[in-house]
Amino acid sequence: MDSNNSAWSTPQQAEQAFYQAFEAGDLAAMMQVWDAAADICCIHPMGKALTGPAQVSEGWAGIFSSGQSLEFTLEPLHWQVQGDLAVSVLHEHIRVRGETRPRPPMLATNVYRRRGDGWRLWLHHASPAVVDVSADPATPTPPALNSSIFQQYELNIDKPDRTIYILSRCLAKVYAGQGRVGVWHAVCNRLNASWLGASLL
């Protein structure tokens, strides 16, 4: 980071600073990584698009308020730098300190923009990664999700309390199997209800 203007000379340095601030739960350090322009955008898993510094800051403040201490292991999938834009696509493997097992991985896209003072974060979008369980013979294949399952359990999006209760019991079993976050993702897509995923986090 340039000590004179607090910007980063490379997008890779900006990305490192981003995840350091994320791990530390440091809101000031996090917002220093972000561009201060009105067109910045941040989308947290199962969340809505937050635009502009005020909304982005409020979103991170809410995440950090949980007090959880996180450890990230980053798995780069793609880096592309072209002109004044850089795109990083990666898997975020997250462990909460104090928990024995890591959380399901997230698929993140970070876009950095170079302006007069250097590189800053312009967009961050994270969502649950689809985990391939077919290569692991020890992991049972989850059942297919179809309309008969929803009819069997009388799931109805017009009755969200009952739906959340039943799905929470089913998903507890799903999470007992390693790498079965894909089932959870499919359920959320089937119901077309982003609020459901947020309620069960």
N, C-alpha and C positions, 0 to 999 in steps of 0.2 A: 504493500500500500504506500502511496505517495504521501509523506508526512505533511506536505504543503496543502494538498487539496482533498485528502482522505479518499481518493479514488484508487482503483487498482490498475496496474499496468498491463495485466493479462486477465482474460475471463477465468482462467483456471485459478488464479489467486482470489478472484471474487467468489468463486464457488467454494473454495476452501474456507473463506471467511464466513460464508453463508451457513455452512454446516457446523462450524465452530460456534457461531452464535446460537444455532438451533440446539446443539448439545448443552450449551451453558444456560439456555433459557434467558438470554440477555436481550431485552427488547431494544435497547439503545444500539447495541452492536448489530442487531438484525436490521434495523431500519437504516443504519449507515451503509449497509450493503446495497439497499434498494435505491434505484433512481428516485428522485423527488418529483418527477413529472406526473401530471394528472392521468397519463395513459398507462401507468403500471397496472398489472393484474395478478391476483393471487387466487388460486383455487385449491382449497384443502380437500382431502378425501371426502367424498359424498357431500361436499359443500357447494355453496353458490359462488359465483365470480365476484371477488372483491376488487374494486377499482379505485385508484387514487391513494395517496399516502394515508389519509385518515382511515379509510376502510381497511387497508392492508395492515396498518398498525394495530387497529382494534382487533382484527382477526388473530394476529400473533399474540397480543396481550391475553386473549382468551385461552389460547393454547398453553401459554406459559403459566397461567394462573393455576393450572392443575398441580404444579409443583413436582411433576414427574421428572426424574433425571434420566435422560436418554443417551444411548450410545449408538452411533451410526457406523455401519460397515457399508461402504459404497461400492457398487458393482457397475462400472461404466459400460454402457452399451453403444453409445454413439456420440462423437464430438464433431461438430462442423463449425468452422469459422469462415465467414465470408464478409469481407468489408467491415462494416461497423456492427455486425451482428454475430453472435455465437450461440449455438444450440448444444445443450448437453442433455442426453437421455440416459437414465441410469435406474438401477434398482436400489432402493433404500432398504437395507436390512437393519431393523431397529430392535434394540433390546432395552427394556426398561430396567434400570438398576434395581435389584431386589427381586426380580422375577427370574425363574429358573429357565424359562423357554423364551426364545425370541418371538416377536410379533410377526404376523404374516407380512411379507415384503410389499413395499409400495413401488409403483412405477412412476417416476418423476420426469418431468421435462422442465428444464431451466433455460431461459433465454436471456442472454446478456447483451447490453447495448453500450457501444463506445461513444462517448460524447467528448466535449472539450477537455474534461478533467480526468478521463479514463473510463474504465469498464465498471458498470453497475448492473444489478439484476433488474430486468424489465418484466419478466413473467415467470411464475412458478406454478406448475400444475401437477398435483399428485393424486393418484387413485390406486385402489387395490390391484396388485399384479395378479394376472392369471397364472396359477401354478400348475405345471404339468405333472400329474401324479402317475401317468402311465408308465414312466420309467422306473418306478419304485414298486416292486412286486409285493412289498410288505404293507403297502397302503391300499386298503380296499377301494374299489371303484365306487364313487357315490352314485346313488340311484338317479335315474333320469327324472328331471322335473317336467311334469306335464299337467294338463288341466285336471286329470283324475286325482292327483295328489291334493290339489287345492279344494276339489269337491269333497274328498274324503275327510279333510280336516275342517271343512266349512269355513275356509278363509274368505274374507270379504273386506275389501278396502273401505267399505262404508262402515265397518266396525273395527276401527284401528286398534282398540285396546285388546280385543280378543285375538286379532291377527298377530300383534306384537307378542302377546303372551305365548301363543302356540309356536310361533316361529323362534322365539328365544329358547324354548325347550329343544326344538329340533336343531337349532344352530349350536347349542351347547354340545350336542353329540357330534355335530360336524367338526367343531374345533378340537374335539378329542382326537381326531385323526390328523396327523401332520400334513400340512400342505393342501388342505381341503377348502381353502378360502374361495375357490372357484364356485363352490356350491352356494355360498353366501352371496357372491356377486350375481349368480344366476337368479336367486330368489329376488333380490332387489330389482333386477332388470325385469323379471316376470311381473312384479307388482307395479313397476314403473313409479316407484315412490322413494325418492332420495331421502325423505325424512325418516324412512324406516331404517336405513343403514345408519344414519346418525343416531337414532334412538338406541340402537343395539351396540354401539361402540363402547 
